[in-house]
């Protein structure tokens, strides 16, 4: 079963959820603010995604900006960055779709269609 990790108030997450529902794709939903990803999950997702670690950060979020992470991340280790992501779900880019062998970060319909349909 796919995991759909989102922030329900986020309009992009709402569009992604509608897309999943419209395409009759089954998933378990998880509110990233109420149940933020833990360090162990983030390690696995980062490795499976194949993406640069910065892509897992919600760089347009208020928390990211208020913590001035644009300047701090380049000097942090991978472990430090993952531990930071685990402190607050609002730092994590969303929505996320977690499958057995893939992780989709953000809602890009073309990418989702290739992986999910």
C-alpha positions in Angstrom: 0.0 0.0 0.0 1.3 3.4 -0.9 1.9 6.0 1.8 0.7 9.5 0.9 2.2 12.0 3.3 0.8 15.5 3.1 -0.2 18.6 4.9 -4.0 18.8 4.5 -4.1 22.6 4.3 -1.5 22.7 1.5 -3.2 23.4 -1.9 -0.5 21.3 -3.7 -1.2 18.4 -1.4 -5.0 18.8 -2.0 -4.4 18.7 -5.8 -2.2 15.6 -5.4 -4.8 13.8 -3.2 -7.5 14.6 -5.8 -5.3 13.2 -8.5 -4.7 10.0 -6.6 -8.5 9.7 -5.9 -9.4 10.5 -9.6 -7.0 7.8 -10.7 -8.4 5.3 -8.2 -5.0 4.8 -6.6 -5.2 3.3 -3.1 -3.1 4.9 -0.4 -2.7 5.4 3.4 -2.8 9.1 4.3 -0.6 10.6 6.9 -0.6 14.2 8.1 3.1 15.4 8.1 2.4 18.0 10.7 0.7 15.6 13.2 3.0 12.7 12.5 6.3 14.0 11.1 8.7 11.5 9.5 11.4 10.2 11.9 15.1 10.0 11.3 15.0 6.3 10.3 12.3 6.8 7.8 14.0 9.8 6.3 17.3 7.8 5.8 15.4 5.1 3.9 13.4 7.6 1.8 16.5 9.7 1.0 18.4 6.6 -0.2 15.4 5.2 -2.3 14.6 8.6 -3.8 18.0 9.1 -5.3 17.5 12.8 -5.0 20.0 15.3 -3.6 19.1 15.8 0.1 18.2 19.5 -0.4 15.2 18.3 -2.5 13.6 16.8 0.7 13.5 20.2 2.3 10.5 22.5 1.9 12.6 25.4 0.8 9.6 27.7 0.2 8.3 27.1 3.8 8.2 29.8 6.5 10.1 27.6 8.9 12.9 26.9 6.4 13.3 30.6 5.8 13.0 31.7 9.5 15.8 29.2 10.4 17.9 30.6 7.6 18.6 27.0 6.3 19.7 28.2 2.9 22.9 29.4 4.5 23.2 26.6 7.0 22.5 23.4 5.0 25.7 23.5 2.9 27.9 23.2 6.1 25.8 20.4 7.7 26.5 16.7 7.3 23.9 14.4 5.7 23.1 13.0 9.2 22.7 16.5 10.7 20.3 17.5 7.9 18.2 14.3 8.2 18.0 14.8 12.0 16.9 18.4 11.4 14.2 17.2 9.0 13.0 14.8 11.6 12.4 17.6 14.1 9.4 19.1 12.3 7.3 17.9 9.4 6.9 21.4 8.1 10.6 21.3 7.0 9.9 18.4 4.7 8.9 18.9 1.1 5.4 17.6 0.4 3.5 15.8 -0.7 5.4 12.5 -0.5 4.3 9.2 -2.0 6.2 6.3 -0.6 6.2 3.0 -2.5 8.2 -0.2 -2.0 11.0 0.9 -4.3 10.4 4.6 -5.0 9.7 7.9 -3.3 8.0 10.8 -5.1 8.7 14.2 -3.6 6.4 17.1 -4.5 3.5 16.8 -7.0 4.7 16.5 -10.6 1.8 14.9 -12.4 4.0 13.5 -15.3 6.3 11.9 -12.8 3.4 10.5 -10.8 1.7 9.2 -13.8 4.9 7.3 -14.9 5.3 5.7 -11.5 1.7 5.1 -10.4 -0.4 4.3 -13.5 
